[in-house]
Amino acid sequence: MELNYTKVGDYLLPNLTIEKQNNEKINKYGYLRLHYLKENNKPLYTTLLMKNELTNHLVSVSIEAENRLNILMEQYKNSDELLSEKNKINNQIEWAKLMNNYKNMAEEIILKEIIYV
């Protein structure tokens, strides 16, 4: 890799460019991963940043976590008869409580399996 420099006044500044990066959105799981890397895994964070792969890494973590959440929520819905559409109509508050509990459980699993590794 060859660096070219431009003279600005008395200084030589490197001509740095950012290569094409993934333009997909980073969701909350990607930002949690970013925070985790900054605070707990500086070497990996610095390496990804210097190789210009940090954004791609965060996007892939976002996608993987979102897919895992969807799979877990589908499994929970299929395994618990209280989460049926009939029960949703009859007892909305209880149904919402259960859904929130299952979502919290799924997010804990995602944090342990994907984000904080």
N, C-alpha and C positions, 0 to 999 in steps of 0.2 A: 504494500500500500504506500503510495507516494503522496506526500503532502505538498501542496503549493502554497506559497505565501504572498501576501500583498503588503507593500510598504505603505503605511499610513503614518505620516509625520516621521518620527524617529523610530517607529516600531514596525516589526514584521508580524502581521497577524495571519494565522492559518486560514485557508479557504475551506471552511467546514460546511458540509451540506447534510441535510437529513434525507436519508433515502426513503422511498415509498414505504408507508406503514399501513397497517390494517385500519380501515376507516369505520369499523363497526363500533357500536357503543360499548362502553365499559359500565357494567351495572354495579350494584352495591357490593357484590362479592369480589369483583375486580378491585374496587377501592379498598376493601378490607385486606385483600392480598397485598396490595401496594403498601398499606400501612404496616402490615406484618413484616414485609421484607425490609422496609426502612428501619423499623425498630429492632427486629430480631435476627435478620439475616443480611447484614450489610454487604458481605462479599458477593452473594448472589445478586443483590440489588445493583451493586456497582458493575458487576460483569454484564448483566442484562442491559444496563444503561449505556455502557461503553460500546457494546456490540449493536446498539440500536434495536434491541429485541424486547425491550420492556413493554411497550404498548402491545405488541403481538402476544406476549406472555399473559398480560392482564386480560386481553380480549378472550384468549383461549380459556383462561380460568373462569371468566364470566359465563361463557357458553357452557362449559362443562358443569359448573355449579347450577346453572339454570336448568339444564337437562336432568341433572340428578334430582333437583327439587321436584320437577314435573313427574318423574318416575316414582319417587317416594310418595307424593301426594296421590297419584293414581292407585298405588298399592294400598294406601290407607283407606281410600274411598271404597275400594273393592272388598277390603277385609272387614269393614265395620258397617253393619246394616243400619246403624243410626245415622249414617251419612247419606242415606238414599234421598232421592228427590221427594219421595212421599213424606219422609220425616222433615225435610227442609220446609215443606209447605205447612205441615202440622205444628211444628215446634221450632220456629226460626231461631230463637235465642239459644236454645240448647245446641242446635246444629252449628251455629256460628261459634259457640264456645269450643265445640269439638274440633271444628276446622282450624281454629286458631291454635289449639293445643297441638294438633298434628303438624301444623306448619312450623311451630316452634321446635318440635322434635326433629323435623326434617332439617331445619336450619342448623341445629346443633350438630347433627350428623355431617352436614356439608362443611361446617367450620372445622370439625376434627379431621375429616377425610381429605378435603381439598385445599382449604385456605391456610391452615396452620401446620403445614408439613414442610 
